[in-house]
Amino acid sequence: MKIPFNKPYMTGKELFYIAEAHFNNMLAGDGPFTKKCHTWLEQKTGAKKALLTHSCTAALEMAAILADIQPGDEVIMPSYTFVSTANAFVLRGGIPVFVDIRPDTLNIDETLIEAAITPRTKAIVPVHYAGVACEMDTIMDIASRHNLLVIEDAAQGIMSTYKGRALGSIGHMGCYSFHETKNVISGEGGALLINDECFIARAEIVREKGTNRSQFFRGQVDKYTWVDVGSSYLPGEVIAAFLWAQLEDAQAITNKRLDVWQKYHEGLEKLELQGLLRRPIISDDCSHNAHMYYVLLNSLAERTHVIENLRSREIYPVFHYVPLHNSPAGLKYSRFHGSLKHTEDLANRILRLPMWVGMDNVAGVVASLTGALNN
Ligand SMILES: *Cc1c(COP(=O)(O)O)cnc(C)c1O
């Protein structure tokens, strides 16, 4: 039977809440469902303020505005990430400065950050790959010594923690994604978590087209007007209603994914001992959300062979990011510091295996992978 890479999970309550939004007669943003989602996110993560956005891309763009990125400002980040991590800052004239990743977690190598700092550096953007935390203590320490902002790209990180703290709640700001391919979904969707109060008032304005409409609705001002730059970053209530059904079940969703992850991890131990692949490495400081199960194969040629072989058996694994530093836009808008050898090497060898709630044929995937690696 066909095993797709991803299959979105529905809790069953989505349509009921959408119907409720419909009968509430409130379809624009910031209605009752949006408020429920905000409260849930604040309570779950400890963020001072959570604001739904229409994507993690939008949350990153808001963060770049709030960080006051000016043309020529530099932002240190990994090259092994999704384009939005970089684009959000490039849109403000910022320059992404890429440093290499750690071979164990594929996260930014925190020991390389300090050497990449210049007088133009404004922020560091750690990306928590596969929902496994970056070394946030070190990163926050570097940031405070150099007076830099930290914006966590926690697109994959909902329900994961670092030393007991929710991903996205550790830096000055954090960004979540609720895209269909993530753990908790609303089709397209995201959230900005604000952990430093000083950004809250402006965040509400930037999200509401640069107006003080949120203050107006709270009765804090008697008319609303254009007060700052901004755009429309909020989702409508139908999306928030869908998301609410998912957030209510976020723990159950995570547990179910962790079961699948654990089955892969146990099933693939033997191949790791034989030197045929490497499994993910999770440090004791992290609890993760099973966003992804990946393996590192020994070469690009082997990965190409394995993908073709599994596809012929109707199993659909995929590779992942094409590094940004030598992409066409990366060459134009960014620079990198030091060697990116792990980025280039690991991007060629990573293979992500099918992973979704309700996937019951992990043993079949493991058997097929074993077969593919042995011929
Ligand atoms: C998915 C993802 C994004 C973008 O999320 P959207 O909600 O689709 O905008 C950004 N960064 C990372 C690391 C992601 O995995």
The ligand as an SDF file (V2000), in Angstrom:
LIG
                    3D

 15 15  0  0  0  0  0  0  0  0999 V2000
    7.8120   25.5840    7.4060 C   0  0  0  0  0  0  0  0  0  0  0  0
    8.9360   26.4890    7.7290 C   0  0  0  0  0  0  0  0  0  0  0  0
    8.8650   27.8780    7.5340 C   0  0  0  0  0  0  0  0  0  0  0  0
    7.7210   28.5490    6.8280 C   0  0  0  0  0  0  0  0  0  0  0  0
    6.4850   28.3350    7.3910 O   0  0  0  0  0  0  0  0  0  0  0  0
    5.1630   28.8710    6.6610 P   0  0  0  0  0  0  0  0  0  0  0  0
    4.1240   28.7920    7.7280 O   0  0  0  0  0  0  0  0  0  0  0  0
    4.9030   27.9400    5.5120 O   0  0  0  0  0  0  0  0  0  0  0  0
    5.4200   30.2600    6.2210 O   0  0  0  0  0  0  0  0  0  0  0  0
    9.9170   28.6620    7.9500 C   0  0  0  0  0  0  0  0  0  0  0  0
   11.0100   28.1280    8.5300 N   0  0  0  0  0  0  0  0  0  0  0  0
   11.1260   26.8040    8.7210 C   0  0  0  0  0  0  0  0  0  0  0  0
   12.3570   26.2680    9.3920 C   0  0  0  0  0  0  0  0  0  0  0  0
   10.1000   25.9370    8.3190 C   0  0  0  0  0  0  0  0  0  0  0  0
   10.2310   24.6230    8.5030 O   0  0  0  0  0  0  0  0  0  0  0  0
  1  2  1  0
  2  3  1  0
  2 14  2  0
  3  4  1  0
  3 10  2  0
  4  5  1  0
  5  6  1  0
  6  7  2  0
  6  8  1  0
  6  9  1  0
 10 11  1  0
 11 12  2  0
 12 13  1  0
 12 14  1  0
 14 15  1  0
M  END
$$$$
